[in-house]
Amino acid sequence: MKLNQLSVFLENKPGALSAPCRLLAQEGINIQTFSLADTQQFGILRLMVHDWARAKEVLERQGYVVKLTEVVALEVPDQPGGLATLLEIVEQAQVNVEYMYAFTVKQAGRGLLAFRFNDPDAAIKALQAHNINALGTSELVKRLGN
């Protein structure tokens, strides 16, 4: 399963991060997870929300540049080698990890990570061959409790 992630382009200046977060909060949109990357000129706020289409509309209406990207959410055993095993599977399938970040939830000794693969369909196929399934939206909502 692929999930929709929003990438919001921000100026690299004080207050640029809090403004879109505040806007989403005012609209009752909860951020499920996020990552922030920056350069000298701008930052990229990558985030997932339950109602991504509404969040995208709200942000764009306020002048933000928002890009929709597909990511894959995977449970990873929270133990030495858990992530390495998963990465070896996608590496053998010749799939590149462009970036990844973690959710702040952990259940039953398993962490939850969001991956951006250069070929998400190939990554999902390779992982499923090893009985590792990507989480869909409804499963993610259950795990996160929102």
C-alpha positions in Angstrom: 0.0 0.0 0.0 1.2 3.5 -0.8 0.3 6.5 1.3 0.1 10.1 0.3 2.6 12.5 1.8 2.5 16.3 1.4 5.7 18.2 0.8 5.4 21.9 1.8 8.1 24.2 0.6 9.0 26.9 3.2 11.4 29.8 3.4 14.3 29.2 5.7 13.5 31.9 8.2 12.0 32.1 11.7 8.3 31.4 11.9 8.1 29.7 8.5 7.6 26.2 10.1 5.1 27.3 12.7 2.7 29.0 10.3 1.6 26.0 8.3 1.4 23.9 11.5 -0.8 26.5 13.1 -2.9 26.7 9.9 -3.5 22.9 9.9 -4.3 23.0 13.7 -6.9 25.8 13.2 -8.6 23.6 10.5 -8.6 20.6 12.9 -6.1 18.6 10.8 -3.8 16.5 12.9 -0.2 15.8 11.7 0.4 12.1 12.0 4.2 12.3 11.3 6.6 14.8 9.7 10.1 15.4 8.6 11.9 18.7 8.0 14.9 19.1 5.7 16.5 22.4 4.8 19.0 24.1 2.5 20.2 27.7 2.9 17.3 29.1 0.9 14.3 26.9 1.7 13.0 24.0 3.7 10.8 21.0 2.9 8.2 20.0 5.4 7.1 16.5 4.6 4.1 15.4 6.5 1.3 12.9 6.6 -2.2 13.7 7.7 -5.4 11.6 7.6 -7.2 14.0 5.2 -4.4 14.9 2.9 -6.6 16.3 0.2 -8.2 18.8 2.6 -4.8 19.7 4.1 -3.4 20.3 0.6 -6.3 22.5 -0.3 -6.0 24.5 3.0 -2.2 25.0 2.5 -2.4 26.0 -1.2 -5.3 28.4 -0.5 -2.8 30.2 1.8 -0.2 30.4 -0.9 2.0 27.4 0.0 3.6 25.3 -2.7 2.6 21.7 -1.9 3.6 18.6 -3.7 1.9 15.2 -3.3 4.3 12.2 -3.1 3.7 8.5 -2.5 5.5 6.9 0.5 5.3 3.4 2.0 4.8 2.8 5.8 6.4 -0.3 7.1 6.7 -1.9 10.5 10.2 -2.7 11.5 11.3 -4.9 14.4 12.8 -2.7 17.1 15.8 -4.9 17.6 19.4 -4.9 16.3 19.3 -5.7 12.6 15.6 -5.1 12.1 16.1 -2.1 9.8 19.2 -3.7 8.1 17.2 -6.8 7.1 14.5 -4.7 5.5 17.0 -2.5 3.7 18.8 -5.6 2.4 15.5 -6.8 0.8 15.0 -3.6 -1.1 18.7 -3.4 -2.0 18.5 -6.9 -3.6 15.5 -5.7 -5.6 17.6 -2.8 -6.9 15.3 -0.2 -5.2 16.8 3.0 -3.8 15.7 4.6 -0.6 15.4 8.3 -1.3 14.6 9.2 2.3 12.8 7.8 5.3 11.6 9.0 8.7 10.0 7.6 11.7 6.5 7.8 13.3 6.5 8.5 17.0 4.6 5.3 17.8 5.9 1.9 18.7 3.8 -1.2 19.4 4.8 -4.7 20.5 8.4 -4.2 19.8 8.0 -2.8 16.3 8.7 0.7 15.0 6.9 2.4 12.2 8.8 4.1 9.4 7.8 6.0 6.3 10.0 5.3 3.2 10.2 7.1 -0.1 11.5 4.6 -2.6 12.5 5.4 -6.2 10.2 2.6 -7.3 7.6 2.0 -4.5 5.8 -0.8 -6.4 9.0 -2.8 -6.8 9.8 -2.2 -3.1 6.4 -3.4 -2.0 6.6 -6.5 -4.3 10.0 -7.4 -2.9 9.0 -6.9 0.7 5.8 -8.9 0.3 7.8 -11.8 -1.1 9.4 -11.8 2.4 6.1 -11.5 4.2 6.6 -7.8 5.0 3.5 -5.8 4.2 3.1 -2.1 3.8 0.4 -0.5 5.9 -2.6 1.0 4.2 -4.4 4.2 5.4 -6.9 2.4 7.6 -4.2 0.2 9.2 -2.1 3.3 9.8 -5.0 5.1 11.4 -5.6 2.2 13.8 -1.9 2.1 14.8 -1.8 5.9 15.4 -5.2 6.1 17.1 -6.4 9.0 15.0 
